[in-house]
Amino acid sequence: MKLPEKIVIATRASRLALWQAEFVQDALQKQYPGLIVELLKMTTKGDQIIDRSLSKIGGKGLFVKELETALLDGRADLAVHSLKDVPMELYDEFSLSTILKRADARDAFVSNKYENLDDLPEGSVVGTSSLRRESQIRARYPKLVVQPLRGNLDTRLGKLDAGEYDAIILAASGLERLGLGARIRSRLSLEQSLPAAGQGALGIEVLNTRDDMKELLSFLSCHETTAAATAERAISQALGGSCQVPIAAHAVVEDNQLYLRAMVALPDGTESLSTDIRGELDKAQELGDKAANDLLDRGGKKLLAKALEQSAARQF
């Protein structure tokens, strides 16, 4: 493999996104001494619009569009994403070439007064940006008030500290990566809050034609996380995964097999369907498709349609 003199990583300019890009930058420079790795910092539409939910402004793709443009016009060679923010279907020009080893995929409970969701008194306000989290909290804790929460990690913590919320729910991995693990009062169990597809993992996107980049990045790929994320993303894709429908999917490797759990629900938490399945690592896509079909066959189609209606009627 012939190394280039320099490569450029496209990244969002938020503190967490920069941590992720710098993590990849450092790994590349250690693996290939002498290689110059630069960052192209960008602000996406998803970062700019923080007064409405993602479902109202176009979904997760708003966090990657500008970065993909930089790949297309040659300003960048690769883009680093939080995998849960990557749309389930990419345009033909792009490839999700590399999925790195996953960190903690669980959701974190953050509060200045309380230890966990069970401790919150009736009427407490919980902030979250995710319909997936909201639906699961509403289902288990109907006494709580769930309010929307947008903005980068520091902005969300600032709103909590200003007293706008009694607690907020964030990805544990993001807090830990920024050295904010001490803010986590407790971690939600998978029964309390099944994670989003790909949560806790980083994904690297390149142009489909860049075989050189795919080879250069191959050392970063984690086989187990790739299998798990492939199964999770297959479920979300089959269910038309978007920010308008609460969909959760999480897979772990047990005894050299994938154990996959999935859920689809209404935003208000009044209805949900779940499934779990085991299968071989090298059949992750098929496993995800099978789990999705099980949900669809047991009433998932009607539930999805109803969820879209609920989302469309929401004000935020």
Sequence and secondary structure as in RCSB ss.txt:
>XXXX:A:sequence
MKLPEKIVIATRASRLALWQAEFVQDALQKQYPGLIVELLKMTTKGDQIIDRSLSKIGGKGLFVKELETALLDGR
ADLAVHSLKDVPMELYDEFSLSTILKRADARDAFVSNKYENLDDLPEGSVVGTSSLRRESQIRARYPKLVVQPLR
GNLDTRLGKLDAGEYDAIILAASGLERLGLGARIRSRLSLEQSLPAAGQGALGIEVLNTRDDMKELLSFLSCHET
TAAATAERAISQALGGSCQVPIAAHAVVEDNQLYLRAMVALPDGTESLSTDIRGELDKAQELGDKAANDLLDRGG
KKLLAKALEQSAARQF
>XXXX:A:secstr
    SEEEEEEESSHHHHHHHHHHHHHHHHHSTT EEEEEEE  HHHH  SS HHHHT GGGGTHHHHHHHHTTS
 SEEEEEGGGS SS  TTEEEEEE      SEEEE SS SSGGG  TT EEEES HHHHHHHHHH TTSEEEE  
S HHHHHHHHHTTS SEEEEEHHHHHHTT GGGEEEE  TTT    TTTT EEEEEETT HHHHHHHGGG  HHH
HHHHHHHHHHHHHTT  TTS EEEEEEEETTEEEEEEEEE TTSS EEEEEEEEEGGGHHHHHHHHHHHHIIIII
HHHHHHHHHHHHH   
